[in-house]
Amino acid sequence: MTLPPQWEKDALALVEQASPLEGQFFRSVELAYGHPDDVISGEGTRTYGGRFVKPGSRAVYGSADEETAFKESAARLSRLAGRGGARITAYPRITYVLAVRVATQVDLTMPRQPRAILTPCLDPHDVTASQEVGEFLQSEGVQAITFPSAIPGFTGRNIVVFRDTTPPPDIALVNRDEILRELRHLADRLAQGRDDMSPAS
Protein backbone atom coordinates (compact mmCIF):
# COMPACT_ATOMS: atom_id res chain seq x y z
CA MET A 1 0.00 0.00 0.00
CA THR A 2 1.05 3.65 -0.41
CA LEU A 3 0.78 6.75 1.76
CA PRO A 4 1.04 10.42 0.81
CA PRO A 5 4.74 11.05 0.04
CA GLN A 6 5.57 12.94 3.24
CA TRP A 7 3.70 10.43 5.39
CA GLU A 8 5.52 7.55 3.74
CA LYS A 9 8.88 9.24 4.29
CA ASP A 10 8.06 9.80 7.96
CA ALA A 11 6.68 6.27 8.38
CA LEU A 12 9.80 4.69 6.87
CA ALA A 13 11.93 6.77 9.23
CA LEU A 14 9.88 5.39 12.12
CA VAL A 15 10.46 1.85 10.87
CA GLU A 16 14.20 2.53 10.86
CA GLN A 17 13.96 3.55 14.52
CA ALA A 18 11.84 0.55 15.56
CA SER A 19 13.08 -1.27 18.64
CA PRO A 20 12.18 -4.28 20.81
CA LEU A 21 9.74 -3.84 23.68
CA GLU A 22 8.89 -5.96 26.69
CA GLY A 23 6.51 -4.77 29.37
CA GLN A 24 3.14 -4.92 31.05
CA PHE A 25 0.06 -2.98 30.04
CA PHE A 26 -3.53 -2.64 31.27
CA ARG A 27 -6.70 -3.43 29.34
CA SER A 28 -10.21 -2.57 30.54
CA VAL A 29 -13.08 -4.55 29.01
CA GLU A 30 -16.79 -4.85 29.57
CA LEU A 31 -17.79 -7.82 31.71
CA ALA A 32 -19.84 -9.20 28.82
CA TYR A 33 -16.62 -9.55 26.81
CA GLY A 34 -14.40 -10.35 29.75
CA HIS A 35 -13.43 -13.97 29.11
CA PRO A 36 -9.62 -14.08 29.09
CA ASP A 37 -9.38 -15.79 25.71
CA ASP A 38 -11.47 -13.01 24.12
CA VAL A 39 -9.37 -10.23 25.64
CA ILE A 40 -6.23 -11.05 23.66
CA SER A 41 -7.81 -12.65 20.59
CA GLY A 42 -7.92 -9.43 18.57
CA GLU A 43 -11.31 -10.38 17.15
CA GLY A 44 -12.89 -7.11 18.24
CA THR A 45 -10.64 -5.09 15.96
CA ARG A 46 -11.20 -7.57 13.15
CA THR A 47 -14.87 -6.57 13.32
CA TYR A 48 -14.72 -2.88 14.23
CA GLY A 49 -11.17 -1.72 13.63
CA GLY A 50 -9.66 0.96 15.84
CA ARG A 51 -6.82 3.44 16.01
CA PHE A 52 -4.02 2.22 13.73
CA VAL A 53 -6.05 -0.89 12.82
CA LYS A 54 -8.44 -1.31 9.88
CA PRO A 55 -11.41 -3.69 10.17
CA GLY A 56 -10.32 -7.13 9.07
CA SER A 57 -7.05 -7.08 11.05
CA ARG A 58 -6.56 -8.54 14.51
CA ALA A 59 -4.89 -6.40 17.16
CA VAL A 60 -4.81 -5.99 20.94
CA TYR A 61 -4.81 -2.66 22.78
CA GLY A 62 -3.33 -1.83 26.14
CA SER A 63 -2.42 1.20 28.25
CA ALA A 64 0.54 2.03 30.44
CA ASP A 65 -1.66 2.51 33.52
CA GLU A 66 -5.13 1.56 34.69
CA GLU A 67 -6.56 5.09 34.56
CA THR A 68 -5.59 5.43 30.90
CA ALA A 69 -7.04 2.00 30.11
CA PHE A 70 -10.36 3.02 31.65
CA LYS A 71 -10.50 6.38 29.84
CA GLU A 72 -9.51 4.86 26.50
CA SER A 73 -12.23 2.25 26.81
CA ALA A 74 -14.79 4.98 27.44
CA ALA A 75 -13.55 7.00 24.46
CA ARG A 76 -13.70 3.97 22.18
CA LEU A 77 -17.25 3.17 23.28
CA SER A 78 -18.24 6.77 22.64
CA ARG A 79 -16.65 6.77 19.16
CA LEU A 80 -18.29 3.49 18.16
CA ALA A 81 -21.63 4.72 19.42
CA GLY A 82 -21.24 7.90 17.38
CA ARG A 83 -21.92 10.25 20.25
CA GLY A 84 -20.06 11.98 23.05
CA GLY A 85 -20.33 11.51 26.77
CA ALA A 86 -20.67 7.74 26.97
CA ARG A 87 -21.49 6.69 30.50
CA ILE A 88 -18.79 4.10 30.91
CA THR A 89 -19.58 3.75 34.61
CA ALA A 90 -22.86 2.12 33.60
CA TYR A 91 -20.97 -0.91 32.28
CA PRO A 92 -19.44 -3.47 34.65
CA ARG A 93 -15.78 -3.89 33.73
CA ILE A 94 -12.71 -6.06 34.28
CA THR A 95 -9.14 -4.83 34.09
CA TYR A 96 -6.53 -7.24 32.77
CA VAL A 97 -2.75 -6.99 32.88
CA LEU A 98 -1.10 -7.88 29.57
CA ALA A 99 2.49 -9.06 29.27
CA VAL A 100 3.76 -7.97 25.85
CA ARG A 101 7.01 -8.82 24.10
CA VAL A 102 7.72 -7.68 20.54
CA ALA A 103 10.84 -7.38 18.41
CA THR A 104 9.79 -4.31 16.40
CA GLN A 105 7.91 -1.49 18.09
CA VAL A 106 7.42 2.04 16.77
CA ASP A 107 7.27 4.54 19.64
CA LEU A 108 5.23 7.65 18.85
CA THR A 109 5.54 8.94 22.42
CA MET A 110 9.19 9.91 22.00
CA PRO A 111 10.04 13.62 21.65
CA ARG A 112 10.33 15.23 18.22
CA GLN A 113 8.05 12.86 16.37
CA PRO A 114 7.01 14.06 12.87
CA ARG A 115 3.92 16.21 13.40
CA ALA A 116 2.82 15.86 9.77
CA ILE A 117 1.97 12.23 10.43
CA LEU A 118 1.38 12.25 14.19
CA THR A 119 -1.30 14.95 14.33
CA PRO A 120 -3.79 13.28 11.94
CA CYS A 121 -3.12 9.91 13.56
CA LEU A 122 -4.21 11.29 16.93
CA ASP A 123 -7.45 12.91 15.77
CA PRO A 124 -9.81 12.17 18.69
CA HIS A 125 -12.83 11.82 16.41
CA ASP A 126 -11.45 10.10 13.32
CA VAL A 127 -9.18 7.05 13.15
CA THR A 128 -8.94 6.92 9.33
CA ALA A 129 -5.47 8.45 9.01
CA SER A 130 -4.08 6.29 11.79
CA GLN A 131 -5.49 3.17 10.14
CA GLU A 132 -3.65 3.96 6.91
CA VAL A 133 -0.41 4.52 8.81
CA GLY A 134 -0.90 1.42 10.93
CA GLU A 135 -1.50 -0.75 7.88
CA PHE A 136 1.67 0.61 6.27
CA LEU A 137 3.78 0.05 9.38
CA GLN A 138 2.42 -3.48 9.77
CA SER A 139 3.30 -4.20 6.12
CA GLU A 140 6.86 -3.14 6.96
CA GLY A 141 7.10 -5.75 9.72
CA VAL A 142 6.23 -3.56 12.72
CA GLN A 143 4.60 -5.64 15.46
CA ALA A 144 3.42 -2.86 17.77
CA ILE A 145 2.95 0.90 18.06
CA THR A 146 3.07 2.83 21.32
CA PHE A 147 1.27 6.15 21.05
CA PRO A 148 -0.01 9.07 23.15
CA SER A 149 -3.64 9.20 24.14
CA ALA A 150 -5.82 11.07 21.66
CA ILE A 151 -8.27 12.10 24.39
CA PRO A 152 -8.28 15.94 24.52
CA GLY A 153 -6.66 17.30 27.66
CA PHE A 154 -5.47 13.91 28.88
CA THR A 155 -1.93 12.58 28.98
CA GLY A 156 -1.63 8.81 28.67
CA ARG A 157 0.36 6.19 26.82
CA ASN A 158 -1.12 3.28 24.86
CA ILE A 159 0.00 0.35 22.79
CA VAL A 160 -1.53 -1.55 19.91
CA VAL A 161 -0.06 -4.97 19.12
CA PHE A 162 -0.70 -6.46 15.69
CA ARG A 163 -1.72 -10.09 16.04
CA ASP A 164 -1.06 -11.24 12.48
CA THR A 165 2.57 -10.24 11.97
CA THR A 166 5.29 -12.76 11.14
CA PRO A 167 6.73 -13.72 13.52
CA PRO A 168 3.74 -13.19 15.81
CA PRO A 169 4.09 -11.08 18.95
CA ASP A 170 4.04 -12.57 22.44
CA ILE A 171 0.91 -11.51 24.37
CA ALA A 172 -0.15 -13.16 27.61
CA LEU A 173 -2.52 -12.33 30.47
CA VAL A 174 -0.66 -11.96 33.75
CA ASN A 175 -3.80 -12.37 35.89
CA ARG A 176 -5.69 -14.85 33.69
CA ASP A 177 -6.08 -17.63 36.29
CA GLU A 178 -7.04 -15.20 39.05
CA ILE A 179 -9.79 -13.62 36.95
CA LEU A 180 -11.08 -17.01 35.78
CA ARG A 181 -11.43 -18.05 39.43
CA GLU A 182 -13.29 -14.84 40.22
CA LEU A 183 -15.60 -15.26 37.21
CA ARG A 184 -16.42 -18.83 38.28
CA HIS A 185 -17.04 -17.61 41.83
CA LEU A 186 -19.34 -14.88 40.51
CA ALA A 187 -21.21 -17.37 38.32
CA ASP A 188 -21.67 -19.67 41.32
CA ARG A 189 -23.02 -16.83 43.46
CA LEU A 190 -25.43 -15.73 40.72
CA ALA A 191 -26.66 -19.29 40.30
CA GLN A 192 -27.14 -19.60 44.05
CA GLY A 193 -29.07 -16.32 44.07
CA ARG A 194 -31.41 -17.60 41.38
CA ASP A 195 -31.98 -20.80 43.33
CA ASP A 196 -32.75 -18.84 46.50
CA MET A 197 -35.35 -16.79 44.62
CA SER A 198 -37.04 -19.80 42.98
CA PRO A 199 -40.54 -20.66 44.27
CA ALA A 200 -40.54 -23.63 46.62
CA SER A 201 -41.54 -26.79 44.83
C-alpha contacts under 8 A as a table, 3 or more apart, distances in Angstrom:
res1	aa1	res2	aa2	distance
1	M	136	F	6.51
2	T	8	E	7.24
2	T	136	F	7.36
3	L	6	Q	7.97
3	L	7	W	5.94
3	L	8	E	5.20
3	L	132	E	7.34
3	L	133	V	7.48
3	L	136	F	7.67
4	P	7	W	5.29
4	P	8	E	6.07
5	P	8	E	5.16
5	P	9	K	6.20
6	Q	9	K	5.07
6	Q	10	D	6.19
6	Q	116	A	7.66
7	W	10	D	5.10
7	W	11	A	5.93
7	W	116	A	7.03
7	W	117	I	5.62
7	W	133	V	7.97
8	E	11	A	4.95
8	E	12	L	6.03
9	K	12	L	5.31
9	K	13	A	6.32
10	D	13	A	5.08
10	D	14	L	6.33
10	D	114	P	6.58
10	D	117	I	7.01
11	A	14	L	4.99
11	A	15	V	6.32
11	A	117	I	7.87
11	A	133	V	7.31
11	A	136	F	7.85
11	A	137	L	6.94
12	L	15	V	4.95
12	L	16	E	6.32
13	A	16	E	5.08
13	A	17	Q	6.52
14	L	17	Q	5.09
14	L	18	A	6.26
14	L	106	V	6.24
15	V	18	A	5.06
15	V	106	V	6.64
15	V	137	L	7.08
15	V	140	E	7.29
15	V	142	V	7.11
17	Q	106	V	7.08
18	A	104	T	5.34
18	A	105	Q	5.10
18	A	106	V	4.81
18	A	107	D	7.31
18	A	142	V	7.52
19	S	103	A	6.51
19	S	104	T	5.01
19	S	105	Q	5.20
19	S	106	V	6.81
20	P	101	R	7.62
20	P	102	V	5.61
20	P	103	A	4.14
20	P	104	T	5.02
20	P	105	Q	5.79
21	L	100	V	7.59
21	L	101	R	5.69
21	L	102	V	5.35
21	L	103	A	6.44
21	L	104	T	7.30
21	L	105	Q	6.34
22	E	99	A	7.57
22	E	100	V	5.57
22	E	101	R	4.29
22	E	102	V	6.49
23	G	99	A	5.88
23	G	100	V	5.49
23	G	101	R	6.67
24	Q	64	A	7.45
24	Q	97	V	6.51
24	Q	98	L	5.38
24	Q	99	A	4.55
24	Q	100	V	6.06
25	F	62	G	5.29
25	F	63	S	5.18
25	F	64	A	5.06
25	F	65	D	6.72
25	F	97	V	5.66
25	F	98	L	5.05
25	F	99	A	6.59
25	F	100	V	7.49
25	F	159	I	7.98
26	F	62	G	5.20
26	F	63	S	5.02
26	F	64	A	6.26
26	F	65	D	5.92
26	F	66	E	5.65
26	F	69	A	5.93
26	F	95	T	6.64
26	F	96	Y	5.68
26	F	97	V	4.70
26	F	98	L	6.02
27	R	61	Y	6.87
27	R	62	G	4.91
27	R	63	S	6.40
27	R	66	E	7.48
27	R	69	A	5.49
27	R	70	F	7.76
27	R	95	T	5.52
27	R	96	Y	5.13
27	R	97	V	6.39
27	R	98	L	7.16
28	S	66	E	7.76
28	S	69	A	5.58
28	S	70	F	5.70
28	S	73	S	6.41
28	S	93	R	6.55
28	S	94	I	5.70
28	S	95	T	4.34
28	S	96	Y	6.35
29	V	33	Y	6.51
29	V	34	G	5.99
29	V	39	V	7.57
29	V	73	S	7.20
29	V	93	R	5.48
29	V	94	I	5.49
29	V	95	T	6.43
30	E	33	Y	5.45
30	E	34	G	6.00
30	E	91	Y	6.35
30	E	92	P	5.89
30	E	93	R	4.39
30	E	94	I	6.35
31	L	34	G	4.66
31	L	35	H	7.98
31	L	91	Y	7.63
31	L	92	P	5.50
31	L	93	R	4.85
31	L	94	I	5.96
32	A	35	H	8.00
33	Y	38	D	6.77
33	Y	39	V	7.38
34	G	38	D	6.88
34	G	39	V	6.49
34	G	93	R	7.71
34	G	94	I	6.47
35	H	38	D	5.45
35	H	39	V	6.52
35	H	180	L	7.70
36	P	39	V	5.17
36	P	40	I	7.08
36	P	173	L	7.45
36	P	176	R	6.10
36	P	179	I	7.88
36	P	180	L	7.45
37	D	40	I	6.05
37	D	41	S	6.21
38	D	41	S	5.10
38	D	42	G	7.50
38	D	43	E	7.45
39	V	42	G	7.27
39	V	60	V	7.81
40	I	60	V	5.92
40	I	171	I	7.19
40	I	172	A	7.55
40	I	173	L	7.86
41	S	44	G	7.88
41	S	58	R	7.44
41	S	59	A	7.71
41	S	60	V	7.31
42	G	45	T	5.75
42	G	46	R	6.60
42	G	57	S	7.92
42	G	58	R	4.37
42	G	59	A	4.51
42	G	60	V	5.20
42	G	163	R	6.72
43	E	46	R	4.89
43	E	47	T	6.47
43	E	58	R	5.74
43	E	59	A	7.56
44	G	47	T	5.34
44	G	48	Y	6.11
44	G	49	G	7.30
44	G	58	R	7.49
45	T	48	Y	4.95
45	T	49	G	4.13
45	T	50	G	6.13
45	T	53	V	6.97
45	T	54	K	7.49
45	T	55	P	6.01
45	T	56	G	7.20
45	T	57	S	6.40
45	T	58	R	5.55
45	T	59	A	6.02
45	T	60	V	7.72
46	R	49	G	5.87
46	R	54	K	7.58
46	R	55	P	4.90
46	R	56	G	4.20
46	R	57	S	4.68
46	R	58	R	4.94
46	R	59	A	7.57
47	T	55	P	5.49
47	T	56	G	6.26
48	Y	54	K	7.80
48	Y	55	P	5.30
49	G	53	V	5.25
49	G	54	K	4.65
49	G	55	P	3.99
49	G	56	G	7.13
49	G	57	S	7.24
50	G	53	V	5.06
50	G	54	K	6.49
50	G	55	P	7.54
50	G	127	V	6.67
50	G	131	Q	7.40
51	R	54	K	7.92
51	R	121	C	7.84
51	R	127	V	5.18
51	R	128	T	7.83
51	R	130	S	5.78
51	R	131	Q	6.03
52	F	121	C	7.74
52	F	127	V	7.09
52	F	129	A	7.95
52	F	130	S	4.51
52	F	131	Q	4.00
52	F	132	E	7.05
52	F	133	V	6.52
52	F	134	G	4.26
52	F	135	E	7.03
52	F	160	V	7.66
53	V	57	S	6.51
53	V	58	R	7.85
53	V	59	A	7.11
53	V	130	S	7.52
53	V	131	Q	4.90
53	V	134	G	5.95
53	V	135	E	6.71
54	K	57	S	6.05
54	K	131	Q	5.37
54	K	132	E	7.72
54	K	135	E	7.24
57	S	162	F	7.89
57	S	163	R	7.90
57	S	164	D	7.43
58	R	162	F	6.33
58	R	163	R	5.30
58	R	164	D	6.45
59	A	160	V	6.51
59	A	161	V	5.40
59	A	162	F	4.44
59	A	163	R	4.99
59	A	164	D	7.75
60	V	160	V	5.62
60	V	161	V	5.19
60	V	162	F	6.68
60	V	163	R	7.09
61	Y	158	N	7.29
61	Y	159	I	5.67
61	Y	160	V	4.49
61	Y	161	V	6.42
62	G	69	A	6.64
62	G	98	L	7.30
62	G	158	N	5.71
62	G	159	I	5.21
62	G	160	V	6.49
63	S	66	E	7.00
63	S	68	T	5.92
63	S	69	A	5.05
63	S	156	G	7.67
63	S	157	R	5.88
63	S	158	N	4.18
63	S	159	I	6.03
64	A	68	T	7.02
64	A	69	A	7.59
64	A	156	G	7.33
64	A	157	R	5.51
64	A	158	N	5.95
64	A	159	I	7.85
65	D	68	T	5.56
65	D	69	A	6.39
65	D	156	G	7.95
65	D	157	R	7.90
66	E	69	A	4.99
66	E	70	F	6.23
66	E	95	T	7.57
67	E	70	F	5.22
67	E	71	K	6.28
68	T	71	K	5.11
68	T	72	E	5.92
68	T	149	S	7.98
68	T	156	G	5.67
68	T	157	R	7.25
68	T	158	N	7.81
69	A	72	E	5.23
69	A	73	S	6.15
70	F	73	S	5.24
70	F	74	A	6.41
71	K	74	A	5.11
71	K	75	A	6.21
72	E	75	A	5.00
72	E	76	R	6.08
72	E	149	S	7.67
72	E	151	I	7.65
73	S	76	R	5.15
73	S	77	L	6.21
73	S	88	I	7.96
74	A	77	L	5.16
74	A	78	S	6.18
74	A	86	A	6.51
74	A	87	R	7.56
74	A	88	I	5.37
75	A	78	S	5.04
75	A	79	R	6.15
75	A	86	A	7.58
75	A	151	I	7.35
76	R	79	R	5.07
76	R	80	L	6.12
77	L	80	L	5.24
77	L	81	A	6.04
77	L	86	A	6.79
77	L	88	I	7.84
78	S	81	A	5.11
78	S	82	G	6.16
78	S	83	R	5.61
78	S	84	G	5.53
78	S	85	G	6.63
78	S	86	A	5.06
79	R	82	G	5.05
79	R	83	R	6.41
79	R	84	G	7.34
79	R	125	H	6.90
80	L	83	R	7.96
83	R	86	A	7.28
87	R	90	A	5.69
87	R	91	Y	7.82
88	I	91	Y	5.63
89	T	92	P	7.22
96	Y	173	L	6.88
96	Y	174	V	7.59
96	Y	175	N	6.60
96	Y	176	R	7.72
97	V	173	L	5.87
97	V	174	V	5.46
97	V	175	N	6.25
98	L	171	I	6.65
98	L	172	A	5.71
98	L	173	L	4.76
98	L	174	V	5.86
99	A	170	D	7.82
99	A	171	I	5.70
99	A	172	A	5.15
99	A	173	L	6.10
99	A	174	V	6.20
100	V	169	P	7.58
100	V	170	D	5.73
100	V	171	I	4.79
100	V	172	A	6.74
101	R	169	P	6.33
101	R	170	D	5.06
101	R	171	I	6.68
102	V	105	Q	6.66
102	V	143	Q	6.30
102	V	144	A	7.03
102	V	169	P	5.22
102	V	170	D	6.41
103	A	143	Q	7.12
103	A	169	P	7.72
104	T	141	G	7.34
104	T	142	V	5.18
104	T	143	Q	5.44
104	T	144	A	6.68
105	Q	142	V	6.00
105	Q	143	Q	5.93
105	Q	144	A	4.71
105	Q	145	I	5.51
105	Q	146	T	7.25
106	V	142	V	7.01
106	V	144	A	6.40
106	V	145	I	4.79
106	V	146	T	6.34
107	D	110	M	6.17
107	D	145	I	5.87
107	D	146	T	4.83
107	D	147	F	6.37
108	L	113	Q	6.43
108	L	118	L	7.59
108	L	145	I	7.17
108	L	146	T	5.82
108	L	147	F	4.77
108	L	148	P	6.92
109	T	113	Q	7.64
109	T	146	T	6.67
109	T	147	F	5.28
109	T	148	P	5.60
109	T	157	R	7.34
110	M	113	Q	6.47
113	Q	118	L	7.04
114	P	117	I	5.89
114	P	118	L	6.06
115	R	118	L	4.77
115	R	119	T	5.46
116	A	119	T	6.21
116	A	120	P	7.41
117	I	120	P	6.04
117	I	121	C	6.41
118	L	121	C	5.11
118	L	122	L	6.30
119	T	122	L	5.34
119	T	123	D	6.63
120	P	123	D	5.31
120	P	129	A	5.89
120	P	130	S	6.99
121	C	127	V	6.71
121	C	128	T	7.80
121	C	129	A	5.33
121	C	130	S	4.14
121	C	131	Q	7.92
121	C	133	V	7.68
122	L	127	V	7.55
122	L	130	S	7.17
122	L	148	P	7.83
122	L	149	S	7.53
122	L	150	A	5.00
123	D	126	D	5.47
123	D	127	V	6.65
123	D	150	A	6.38
124	P	127	V	7.57
124	P	150	A	5.10
124	P	151	I	5.90
124	P	152	P	7.11
126	D	129	A	7.55
127	V	130	S	5.32
127	V	131	Q	6.14
128	T	131	Q	5.16
128	T	132	E	6.53
129	A	132	E	5.28
129	A	133	V	6.41
130	S	133	V	5.06
130	S	134	G	5.88
131	Q	134	G	4.98
131	Q	135	E	6.04
132	E	135	E	5.27
132	E	136	F	6.31
133	V	136	F	5.10
133	V	137	L	6.15
134	G	137	L	5.12
134	G	138	Q	6.04
135	E	138	Q	5.14
135	E	139	S	6.16
136	F	139	S	5.08
136	F	140	E	6.45
137	L	140	E	5.05
137	L	141	G	6.69
137	L	142	V	5.49
138	Q	141	G	5.20
138	Q	142	V	4.82
138	Q	143	Q	6.47
138	Q	162	F	7.33
138	Q	165	T	7.11
139	S	142	V	7.24
141	G	165	T	6.77
141	G	166	T	7.38
142	V	145	I	7.69
142	V	165	T	7.65
143	Q	161	V	5.96
143	Q	162	F	5.36
143	Q	163	R	7.75
143	Q	165	T	6.12
143	Q	168	P	7.61
143	Q	169	P	6.49
144	A	159	I	6.87
144	A	160	V	5.55
144	A	161	V	4.29
144	A	162	F	5.85
145	I	159	I	5.60
145	I	160	V	5.43
145	I	161	V	6.68
146	T	157	R	7.00
146	T	158	N	5.51
146	T	159	I	4.21
146	T	160	V	6.51
147	F	157	R	5.84
147	F	158	N	5.34
147	F	159	I	6.19
148	P	155	T	7.07
148	P	156	G	5.77
148	P	157	R	4.69
148	P	158	N	6.14
149	S	154	F	6.93
149	S	155	T	6.14
149	S	156	G	4.97
149	S	157	R	5.67
149	S	158	N	6.47
150	A	154	F	7.77
151	I	154	F	5.59
151	I	155	T	7.84
161	V	169	P	7.40
162	F	165	T	6.23
162	F	169	P	7.41
163	R	168	P	6.29
163	R	169	P	6.58
164	D	168	P	6.16
165	T	168	P	4.98
165	T	169	P	7.20
173	L	176	R	5.18
175	N	178	E	5.34
175	N	179	I	6.22
176	R	179	I	5.39
176	R	180	L	6.17
177	D	180	L	5.06
177	D	181	R	6.22
178	E	181	R	5.25
178	E	182	E	6.37
179	I	182	E	4.94
179	I	183	L	6.04
180	L	183	L	5.05
180	L	184	R	6.17
181	R	184	R	5.18
181	R	185	H	6.12
182	E	185	H	4.93
182	E	186	L	6.05
183	L	186	L	5.01
183	L	187	A	6.09
184	R	187	A	5.00
184	R	188	D	6.12
185	H	188	D	5.10
185	H	189	R	6.25
186	L	189	R	5.11
186	L	190	L	6.15
187	A	190	L	5.13
187	A	191	A	6.11
188	D	191	A	5.10
188	D	192	Q	6.11
189	R	192	Q	4.99
189	R	193	G	6.10
190	L	193	G	4.98
190	L	194	R	6.30
191	A	194	R	5.16
191	A	195	D	6.31
192	Q	195	D	5.04
192	Q	196	D	6.17
193	G	196	D	5.08
193	G	197	M	6.32
194	R	197	M	5.17
194	R	198	S	6.25
195	D	198	S	5.18
